[in-house]
Amino acid sequence: MAKTTEWPVRLILTEEDGTTRARVELDTGTQALTGHGRARCNPEDPDVPVIGDELAAGRAMKDLAGQLIRLADHDLAGVGAAPPGHERRTVYGWPNELA
């Protein structure tokens, strides 16, 4: 039996003083999750706002994705299907602290 589910996602971008902040909100119907990301423009670089938007939004979505994976891991453990061991997931890209 096929099933289709739609989860609304809302992405909010704000820019102030060379820093772009992103907040992405997801409502699964049973959980409300929020991811955060930010990007700063180097004062020596040209100001191209769309690049800050893309970086901040991507980082917020990455944060949200991590939360979803952790939630799924927790739910799997709750039904006795947890992955073996607690392997460390590989992190790609720059952490938000370096953004």
N, C-alpha and C positions, 0 to 999 in steps of 0.2 A: 504494500500500500504506500503510495507516494504521499509526502507531506511537505507543505511549504510553510515556513515561518518567517515573519518579518520582524526585525528588531530595529526600531528607530534609533538613529544616531544623529547627534547635534554637535557641530563643531563651531566653537566661538574663538575668534582671533582678535587680539587687542595689541596695539603697538603704542609704545610711549618711550621717549628718550632713547631711541635706538634699540630697544628690546621688544621683541614680539613674543607674546604669550599665547598659548593655545590650550583650550580645554575641550575635550571631546567627551560627550555624555552618551552612554548606551543604556537603554532600558530593555531588558530581556523578558520582561513580564513578571519575573520572579526576583531579579536582581537589578539594581541600578549601580552602574560603575562609571567612574570618571577618570580619564587619563589627562595628564598634564605634560606640557612641553614648552620650551622657550628657545629663543635664538637671539643673539646679540650681534649687531653690526659692528665690525671693527672700524674705529674712527678713520683709519687709513684707507678703507675700502669704499667704493662708490655705493651710495644708498640705493639699493634695488629692493623695495619692499616685498615683492613677490617671493624673493629668495628667503627672506625671513619667515614669511607665511608658510612656505613649503617646509622649511626645516622645523619650525615650531609645531606645525600640524603633524608632520611625520613622527616627531618625537612623542607627541601626545598619543598618537595612534599606537606607537610601539609600547608605550606605557600601558595603554588599555589592553593591548594584545597580551602582554605579560600577565596582567591581572586575570584575563580570561583563561589563560593556560594554567595558572595557579589554581583557579577555581575548578577547572576541569580535573586537575590532578587531585584536589581535595575530594571532589565528588567520586572520582574513580576509587580512591582509598576507602570512601564510605561504603561502597558496594563490594569491596574486597578485590578490586581489579587494579590496584596501584602498580605503577611500573616498578620493576625490581630495583632496590637500592635508591638512594637519593643522589642521583647523578647531578652534577652542576651543568646547567644549560649554558651553552656558548653565547656570549654577548657580542654583538656586532655593532660597529659604529662608535660614535663618541658618546660617553655618558653625559647627562644633562649638566653636570658640574663643569664640564669643559666647554659647554655651548656658549 
